[in-house]
Amino acid sequence: METHDRLVRVLVADDDEVFLEILAETVEQADASVELASDGLSALEQLSAGDFDILISDLNMPRMDGLTLLRQVRTFYPHILCILITGFGSLESAIQALRLGAYDYIQKPFMMEQVGVTIRNAVDRVRAYKERASLLLEIENLQRKIYSLEGRQYRGSGDNEGPGLLLEVAGGRPDAFLEKPLGNPGRAIAALEALKGLKRDGIISDSELDRLKKLIVSRIESGRL
């Protein structure tokens, strides 16, 4: 179950009800939330009223075509990933969409496997961005907590030589840097940054990351840094 701040929200715009249902089902299979719009103008109205991450839009729609909608989205909602659905033989429109900043395009008639991969890639990209943003916010909060404790007497190891913290972490167990006291707030911050990099590179899991952050926070709060 996605937490609210990490839920990926997708808007699908198409005047063909059959394609709408097919695309909506594919989005749901990617564990994302989906809402539907029957034309370009309705899609723009929904975008202004909601917080969406991805737009999947058909090229040919009444009231506002897909390229016009794409231009509006890139101007007012540049963070939204846009996927344009083009008709058979509309390669020129697809190229134009990419030049306007579309993330990708889907060409009709399409194979469901191809559509599924395109949508999953977009959802995974947004989800990874949300996870990084959340992790950075946590690190910023921890940094503020560390700096608020700068007046304490930090217990150092007395040995400032040897490999850097990142090498200590990457070279052995992920929590190897916790075996000896950290000498100052800078090393604690470096530890958090190292953990962030290890998570990004897939070396440690989400659960391992949470466990290690809790250990660091515990040391900060107990004054054992």
C-alpha positions in Angstrom: 0.0 0.0 0.0 1.4 3.4 -1.1 1.6 6.2 1.5 -0.3 9.3 0.4 2.9 11.3 -0.4 4.4 8.5 -2.5 1.2 7.5 -4.4 1.7 8.0 -8.1 -1.3 9.7 -9.7 -2.0 9.4 -13.4 -4.5 11.2 -15.6 -5.5 9.5 -18.9 -7.2 11.6 -21.6 -8.8 10.0 -24.6 -12.2 10.4 -26.3 -12.4 6.7 -27.0 -14.0 4.9 -24.0 -12.5 1.5 -24.9 -9.0 2.9 -24.9 -9.7 4.8 -21.7 -10.6 1.6 -19.9 -7.7 -0.3 -21.3 -5.2 2.3 -20.3 -6.8 2.8 -16.9 -6.5 -1.0 -16.2 -2.8 -0.9 -17.3 -2.1 2.0 -15.0 -3.7 0.2 -12.1 -1.6 -2.8 -12.8 1.4 -0.6 -12.3 0.1 0.2 -8.7 -0.7 3.8 -9.5 -3.9 5.8 -9.0 -5.8 6.7 -12.2 -8.4 9.3 -13.2 -10.0 9.7 -16.7 -10.8 12.6 -19.0 -12.8 12.4 -22.2 -11.1 15.3 -24.0 -8.2 17.7 -23.8 -10.0 20.6 -22.2 -11.5 18.3 -19.5 -8.0 17.0 -18.9 -6.6 20.5 -18.4 -9.4 21.3 -16.0 -8.6 18.2 -13.9 -4.9 18.9 -13.9 -5.6 22.4 -12.5 -7.8 20.9 -9.7 -5.6 17.9 -8.8 -2.0 16.9 -8.0 -1.0 14.6 -10.9 2.4 13.0 -11.7 1.8 11.6 -15.1 -0.4 12.5 -18.1 -1.3 10.0 -20.8 -3.0 11.8 -23.6 -4.3 10.9 -27.1 -3.2 13.1 -29.9 -6.6 13.6 -31.6 -9.3 14.7 -29.2 -12.2 17.2 -29.3 -12.0 20.7 -27.9 -8.2 20.4 -27.4 -5.8 18.1 -29.2 -2.9 16.3 -27.5 -0.1 18.6 -28.7 -1.9 21.7 -27.4 -2.6 20.0 -24.1 1.1 19.0 -23.9 2.2 22.6 -24.5 -0.1 23.7 -21.7 1.2 21.1 -19.3 4.8 21.8 -20.1 4.2 25.5 -19.4 2.1 25.3 -16.2 2.9 21.8 -14.8 6.5 21.0 -15.9 7.0 18.3 -13.3 4.3 16.1 -14.9 5.6 13.3 -17.1 3.6 13.3 -20.4 3.0 10.3 -22.6 1.4 11.0 -26.0 -0.7 8.4 -27.9 -0.3 8.9 -31.7 -2.1 7.2 -34.6 -0.5 4.8 -37.0 1.9 6.6 -39.3 2.1 9.7 -37.1 5.8 9.5 -36.4 6.1 13.2 -37.2 3.7 14.0 -34.4 5.5 11.7 -32.0 8.8 13.5 -32.8 7.2 16.8 -32.3 5.8 15.7 -28.9 9.3 14.6 -27.8 10.7 18.0 -28.9 8.0 19.7 -26.8 9.2 17.7 -23.7 7.0 14.6 -23.7 8.5 11.7 -21.7 7.5 9.1 -24.3 4.9 8.2 -26.9 2.6 5.2 -27.6 1.7 4.5 -31.2 -1.7 3.0 -32.2 -2.5 0.2 -32.8 -0.4 -0.8 -29.8 0.6 -4.0 -28.2 -0.4 -4.2 -24.5 3.0 -5.4 -23.5 4.6 -2.3 -25.0 2.0 0.0 -23.3 2.6 -1.8 -20.0 6.3 -1.3 -20.2 6.0 2.4 -21.1 3.6 3.1 -18.2 5.5 1.1 -15.7 8.7 2.9 -16.6 7.0 6.2 -16.1 5.5 5.2 -12.8 8.8 3.8 -11.5 10.5 7.0 -12.5 8.0 9.1 -10.5 8.1 6.7 -7.6 11.9 6.8 -7.5 11.8 10.6 -7.5 9.3 10.7 -4.7 11.4 8.3 -2.6 14.6 10.4 -3.2 12.7 13.6 -2.2 11.4 11.9 0.9 14.8 10.6 1.8 16.4 14.0 1.3 13.8 15.6 3.5 14.5 13.1 6.2 18.2 13.8 5.9 17.6 17.5 6.1 15.6 17.0 9.3 18.4 14.9 10.8 20.9 17.5 9.8 18.9 20.2 11.7 18.8 17.9 14.7 22.5 17.3 14.6 23.3 21.0 14.4 20.9 21.7 17.3 23.1 19.4 19.4 26.4 21.1 18.4 26.7 22.5 21.9 27.1 19.1 23.4 30.4 17.5 24.2 30.9 15.0 21.3 33.0 12.0 22.2 35.5 11.4 19.4 37.6 8.4 18.7 40.8 10.4 18.8 41.9 9.0 15.5 41.1 11.2 12.5 43.2 9.2 10.1 42.3 6.1 8.1 39.8 5.7 5.2 36.9 8.0 4.8 33.4 7.1 6.0 32.0 6.3 2.6 34.9 3.8 2.1 34.2 2.3 5.5 30.5 1.9 4.6 31.0 0.6 1.1 33.9 -1.7 1.9 32.2 -3.9 4.5 28.8 -4.3 6.2 26.5 -1.3 5.7 26.6 -0.5 9.4 30.4 -0.8 9.8 30.7 2.9 10.5 28.7 2.5 13.7 31.2 0.2 15.3 33.3 3.2 16.5 32.0 6.6 17.7 31.5 9.3 15.2 33.8 12.2 16.0 31.5 15.2 14.9 28.3 16.2 13.3 30.0 16.3 9.9 30.7 12.6 10.1 27.1 11.8 11.1 25.9 13.8 8.0 28.4 12.0 5.9 27.0 8.7 7.2 23.5 9.7 6.2 24.7 10.8 2.7 26.5 7.5 2.3 23.4 5.6 3.2 21.4 7.6 0.7 24.0 6.7 -2.0 23.9 3.0 -1.1 20.1 2.9 -1.3 20.2 4.7 -4.7 22.7 2.2 -6.0 20.6 -0.8 -4.7 23.2 -2.0 -2.3 20.9 -1.8 0.7 17.1 -2.2 0.9 14.5 0.1 2.2 14.3 -1.8 5.5 18.0 -1.8 5.9 18.1 2.0 5.2 15.4 2.6 7.9 17.2 0.4 10.4 20.5 2.3 9.9 18.9 5.7 10.1 17.3 4.7 13.3 20.6 3.7 14.7 22.1 7.1 13.8 19.2 9.0 15.2 19.5 6.9 18.4 23.1 7.9 18.8 22.3 11.6 18.1 19.5 11.7 20.7 21.6 9.8 23.3 24.6 12.1 22.9 26.8 9.2 22.0 28.1 10.8 18.8 
